[in-house]
Amino acid sequence: MTNIRKSHPLIKIINHSFIDLPAPSNISAWWNFGSLLGVSLILQILTGLFLAMHYTSDTTTAFSSVTHICRDVNYGWIIRYMHANG
């Protein structure tokens, strides 16, 4: 019985691209960890820029600006929580 992964034309493309990926032997789990760190750094920078557009550092209005971000800005709550988790 032939393996469908190697015989079906569409699954064969996915197999060669993702599953049986020809990669050098020196790429290890640290490569994935570094990629994850890079993605989280970009996420932190982008969400920080979006949050900085609505933030005020004045002590009397700082809490009001945070509640404004969470309540009035479209998807502001998810941007704030993504920034907090990043």
N, C-alpha and C positions, 0 to 999 in steps of 0.2 A: 504494500500500500504506500503510495507516495504522499509526502507531506504537503498539505495545501499551502503552507507558507512558502514553499519553494516552487510550486507548480502554477498557482493562479497568478495571472499577469498583474492585477492591481495589488494584491497582497504581497507579491514579490517585490514591487517597488517600495512599499512601506517596510518590508523586511530588510532590504538592503540599505534603506535610509536610517532606520531607527534601531532595529533589533540587532542585526549583524553588521553594525557600523564598523568600518575599518578605521580603527583609531590606534595611535601609537601606544606602546606599552607604558610609557612614562606618565600618561595621564591617569591620575588616581582619584580617590575621593577628595583630596585636597583641591583638585581642579573644580569639582562641583561646589565645594565650600567657598572658594574664591568667587565663583560666578554668583552664588547666592548672596555673598557680601556685596558684590557690585550692584546687584538688583536692589538690595535693600538700601544701599547708599543713594542710588538714583531716586528711589521712592521717597526717601527721607528729604532729599533736596527739593523734589517737585512739590510734595505736600507742604513743605515749609514755605516755599514761595507762594503757594496759593493761600496759606494761612496768614502770611505776612501782609497780604493785600487788604485784609480786614482787621488786623490787630492794631490796638493802640496801647502804648506803654504807660499812659497816664494812670496813676494809682486809683483815681476816682472812677474811671471808665473802663478799666481793664476787664473786670468781670462782665460788664455789659457787652464788651466786644466779643468775649468768648461765647456768651449766650446768643449774641447776634449771629455768630458763625454757625452755631448748632441749630438755631431755629429758623433764621431767615435766608441763609445762603443755600442754594440748591445743592444737596448732598454735602453740606458743610460738616455734618456730624460724622459722616464716613471718612471725610478727608482728615478730620481731627483725630479720629481713632486710628486711622492708618498711620498718621504721623506719630502717634503715641506708641504704637506697636513696632515701628520701624527702627 
